[in-house]
Amino acid sequence: MTLIGLLAGGWALTALAPVLARGLGARAGWPLAAGLLGLAALAMALGRDGTVVESVPWIPSLDVALRLRLDGLSLVFVLLVLLIGAVVVAYSTSYLRGKATAGYYTLMVGFAAAMTTLVLADDLVLLFVSWELTTLCSYLLILRSGPEAAPAATRTLLITVAGGLALLAAVTTIVVVTGTTRLSVALADPAWAERPGFAATVAVLVAVAAMTKSAQFPFHAWLPDAMVAPAPVSAYLHAAAMVKAGIYLLLRFADAASHASVWPVLLIAIGLITSVMGAVFALQRTDLKALLAYSTVSHLGLLTLTIGIGTTAALTAALVHVIAHACFKSAGFMYVGLLEKRAGTREIHEVSGLARSMPVASAMIALAAAAMAGLPPTLGFVSKESVLEGVLDGRGWWLAIAVALSAAITVAYCGRMLVWTLPGRPTELTPSAGTGPMLGAVALTALAAVGLGLVPGTLDGIMGRAVTAAGGTGAVHLALWHGLTPALGLSVLAIGLGLLLIVLRRPLDRLLDRRLFPGSGVAAADALQRWTIDTGRRVGDLTRTDAPAFHLAVPIATIGALGIAAFVALDPSVAATDFEAADVVLTAFLLAGVGAAVAARTPLGAVISVGVAGFCVATWFFALGASDVALTQLLVEILTVVIMVLALRHLPERFPRVPVRSRARRAVPAVAAGAVATMATLVLTGRPDLSPAGEWFVRNAEAETGGGNVVNTILVDFRALDTFGELVVLAIAALSITALLQARRQVTRPETPPDNRLLVPAEPNMVFIKVLGRVLVPLMLIGSVYALLRGHNAPGGGFIAALIGAAALAMHYLAAPTDEAARSRLPYLPIAGAGIAVAAITGFLGLAEGSFLKPLHADVLGYHFTTALVFDLGVYLAVFGVILGALNQLGVPRAGAGTAGEAR
């Protein structure tokens, strides 16, 4: 379980980050960096013995599992994520001094954990989930940079989520065609070669997903836009890690997707456009951070192009350049952060003389720029030579010349960055005290870019295994000097042309000081966002209305359609039923309640009538012996009536008059739908015997779960995942109620009701319920706990128990003399959230037995304990929190909506 431990360690660090940050402030980066280094050492130790595979069942019925695979390719990216992450987090101890750091460190380490999960994932579902987690972390890290960052964060989210949808479509298609969620098995499936339509579809979807994440044209705009984030965020996510998620995805799918002819065409074309375009845009920029951002776009385009070639040499070049780029680009962004701290600017025309005022930092950025430009003896030179060699080997001279042109522009903007800032009269800087960790981080990554270039052979082993995992064949040998080769000639020409562009920088600046295209990527992203919102609004306008009849038309029509489908698809034979006297009486009361609700002229009358009908149904359930269902129905009816009465305070006292003809028109579909629903119910349930599923549950529930209450075991054992989903829906409902009612227009109410009301004065009329409440409320709360504890073996359970507890709160509310006294101080949203958290934690405990939410059993002091009880506690808290929120929001007016102390 060592891979599981590696993954768990990353997420444990994430959970620990806010605790450390609150105690240590910015210095929390040191233990977090040490933790990331420890995880990197563990990954290296695990990767020495070849491919490691581990799996923990998650949802066995759907073949979904926590499958992890550490091969050569994933090892490269795991080390990249953890090592660069450790350096950047250590850098942050100085960069963030004096600032709030809890959220920052949590998101940064959480991103590292999500990226580690992504590159280790051997399950398609896990791959997609971790992919989306990286998107979310990136969005939040940009968003927390300040109010001005919100538009950039939204654009980033819009583009990368669109790529996530493409990946979801690809994952779904792969699972359907190959019949497995295991990534390694799916990629080896013969369907890639035998079904060209499938291969082409998935290849395009995967390419789109990767291109959105790796900022390829036309999805490139989000990356320069995201530079509003702090320097360490840019150094890690937007240079070394997040943007590499797309590159990893391309490399992982390279072998399988190469069966589709569209794959190399798409990757080479888009990669070439992105590489040249990004380099030209970088040459235009005078803001160092923007320059590095467009440089990143250009280098990512080069990587995409190289992967598209697909040969062993090209894949080797791509992997070497992944490492080189991570080193020199993270050094560049961290240097910009250091410069911004000391000079207060990032504009190259506003700083000079840095070689004298910041000699060590200047030397380090010069080394990083040399690696970025592909100058010997850096790793950037080795990777550029490898790229040119791979391009020449796979696609010929025309593409190699285009790559060399992009490389020449890269030399130009790297030199421009140094020529404008290092020589000249020194700019006034703030003292360097406290910036040691920042300088050390820049030096470490810059020296790595040079040191690995001097001894590239040290990477042969790990590169060879990574290339093999990506579909390449043969041994890998990296060297600084390969002799006089065509690739070397192109490299020399690129360097020479780049130096010429540096010499001609002033006329070149005048030439490039203009808009090269009529639009921009940011404008296109904003236009897409506006179009999406407008389209959604227009679609919503088709059904948007304040008339309830139109809203009810859809569910009524759906019920009718389902009823007709039941008649057509199922055997319509219905068991003969002998009606008893009780059935006749209950039916009469039920019809009377429904009829009274239809004829009611006031909302209060309608609520009372519907409540009568509900109580009749609950009584019927009791008569049929379904005590669990009956209890639930009874309690729901009680609380529904209470909450609906509270809602009536915000509604008109009487319904508007409706013409008879209009009522008749509405009655026809209502009666028809009711008749169809009745017949469908008889077809589905009016049979003399239990269904096969019902028979199985009755026969096996106690043996399988240890619980004697079949209904409860279905809810918290067999169908716990469904129940968990319902809890999430309940929590969303609580949030929606809170947001809706807190945003409502305040209405001033009279302090005292009119004298012509029957229940005036209100205070004496509440004496009975006050006295009764003092006795019943404690008893109901005790009964609530009792119902929770006995629910697995007898009528009760978390839902019923929560309803009993909420009924006690409702009685307390009704007995309170004033609104202020009625207001509960309990935090209802955290209570509901705690319920979901408890249920989720219980689910993860089930992984110990091989499946999410699988109950665990133990005998404790003669009591049979099951984690299903803990899950039921989560149900209790979630339901209790939602009802408490409804009482607080509906029953207690906000300040300004009336008099807080008015009589109830």
C-alpha angles and dihedrals in degrees: 000000000000095000089050087052091051090052094043090050091058094051091043089056088051091054090046095049099081091046092052092043093054091050102038104022114205090351088072085086091077099063090038091052090048089052092052090049090051091052090049090053090050091050091050091050092049093047096055093078097054129254116002120198127186132170138187117187113244109168103000095181089062094038090243116145142158091258117174128186126185110193131148095282096048091044091059092052095041090054091045092052096045100039097045088041091055092050093048093047090051089048088054092062088075100030094054098041109145095012134106106270109170096092093039096052092043092054095042095050090039089055090051089052092048092049091048089052090048097053093042095046115119092173122080094219092050089047091055095044093051090044089058092045090059089051091051094048091050092050093050094046091053093042094054090059092087143284092295089059095064097087092047092047091050093050090049091050093047094053098041094044088053086056089048090056089052090051090048090053090049092049092049092049093049093049093048094048101038097033095225139088093207105112099208092049093045092051090052094049115123090229089086090065099031100046110048093179091057093045093049094047095050092042091056093045093049091046092052091048092050094045093054091051094043095045099244123167123306091019095049100102096085096064100060087038090056091061088096084084118095119276096256091053090052092045092053111028103025099039112022111020125011096044087049089062089077091047090050090051091051092049093047092052096035097101097044096040092049087081087073113079090211092063100075093036093053096043096044095046097045093040093052093048091048094046096052095037093049092049093051092047090049089053089056096053126096095180105089094215093050089047091054091045093056089042087057090051089052095049092047088053089053090052092049091050092049093050089050091060087061102195122132090252091050094048090049090051092049093052094047090049091050089061095041093048093049091054102045097035095049087049089052096051093045089050089053089052090051091048092049090052093052104031100029092226142073097200112118092213092056098056132057142154093044090143087070101033096042103021099161095044090046091052090050095049088048089056091046091049090050090054090047091051091048097243121159136286094026130099086246088065091050092049094046091050089049092050093050090046091050093047093049091047095048109029111013137235103317094063092040090055090051090051090049090053090054089048091052092054088048090056088049098054092041091053092043090055091055100037093055097046112030106054128051135048111343116254116232109262136188117251116284095228111134096014095100095106090050093052091044092053092050091049094047095054095040092050090048089057089054100036095052088050091057092052105024091154089077087073095054096097099047092039092051092053092045093051090049090051089051092053102268126132136213135033124310122225120179122193139165092227125039097166129252104333136157088252090056090050092053090047092053091048091050092050092047093049090047092053089050090054089051091053090049093045097124097054088038090055090052090049094050096041092102141072107277095195131035093238139026137229092245091054090049091050091049091049090050090050092050091047091051092051093044092048091050090049092050092048090048091050089066090072103017110120140130092227110105091208092068092049091049093048093076098052091041091052090045092052090050092049093048091048092052090047089053090053091050100041103037136058103265095207110128125195116249109252127203110219115219128206091258090056091054093049093047091046090052092051091045092052090046091053093048092046092049091050091053092048096042116123096194132052090234091055091049092051092050092048094049088048090055090053091049093050089051090054091049090050089050090054089052090050090052092051097249094131096163093053091042093053090049092049093047095050093044090053092050094049093040091056092047095048094042090052088053089050089053088069087073096045134076115275094238136031115249115256113265121201115250092239091055091049090051092052090053093045094060098063091037093054091042092051091047092051092048091047090051093051092044090052090052091049093049100040109012095094127119096233137052118260116254089257091051092049091051093050093048092048100042109023097094095042093048099041108018090237126120096199103087094192093053094045090054090052100044104023115026099026099025092130090059090049091049089054090051090053090055089051090051091052091049088050090053091051091047093050090050094048094044098047096041089053094048121115111268114244121198111227127197114264092230130028119249115277094241093070118112095229099055123161096036100195099066091044090062096057093095096051091044093055092042092047093057088062102033102043095063091041091050092050091050089047089050091058091044092052089051094052097045097041097099093061106022139023108304134062138159097303096048091042091052091050090052091049091047090050088056089053090049091053090049089050094050092048095051114108096217139024091247092054090048095054112106117223092204113116099241098184094052089046091054090045091049089054091056091045092052091049092048093048089050088052092053090049086060089064086076086071093042105266139071111256093006106150120242120214133207138159110236117184091333093312119114103231123194131179086232085079090057089048088051088053087057089052089050094052095045095050093041092051093049094050091044088053092050091052093048096045099040101032103040116056120223122249108286095024094095140317113317093213100045118136117264 
